[in-house]
Amino acid sequence: MIEIPESTTISRQATDVLKGKIVADVINATSPQCGSRIIKEAYLGGCVYYCPCGQQ
């Protein structure tokens, strides 16, 4: 699990790197660690993507 300051930094870095780009095929992506399918769920008016294996 990441802490709030780390998540803020990661979010800022992702925003800078992805600005103007389109992220495609996240729904059909698989986790590089376990190979399971990445889950997409609605959260606080947006979407989150996560690996169910990584949430244990």
N, C-alpha and C positions, 0 to 999 in steps of 0.2 A: 504494500500500500504506500502511496506517496502522500506526503504532507502538503498542506495548503501553500506554503511558499514555493515548494518545488512544482506544484501543479500550475501555479501562476507563471513561473518561469517557462515551463514547458509550453503552456498555452501561448505565451507571447512569442516564443521561438517558432512554434508551428504557424502562427498567424503571419509572421514575417516571411517564412519560407513558402507558404502556400498562397500568399496574396496574388490574386489574379489567375490562379490555376484551378482546374477542376479535379476533384478527387473522384475517381471512378472505380467501380467494382469492389467497393468496401463490403457490400452485403454478401457477395459471393466469395470473399476472401477467407482464408484459413489461417489459423494461428501458426506462427513459425515454431513455437515451442512444442505444441502437442498435436497440431494438425486438425483440431476441431474447427467447426464453422464459427465465424465471428457473428455475434448476435447484435441486432440493432433494436433499440427500444426508445420510446419517447421519454424525455426527462426535462422537466421545468421549461416547457415550451420549445425544446430543441430535441436533438437526438444524441444518444450515446451508443458507442460501439464497444463491445468487450468480448473476451473469450470466457466462456463459462468455467473452463478448467482453472483459469487464473484467479477466479473469484472465491476459491475454496480456502 
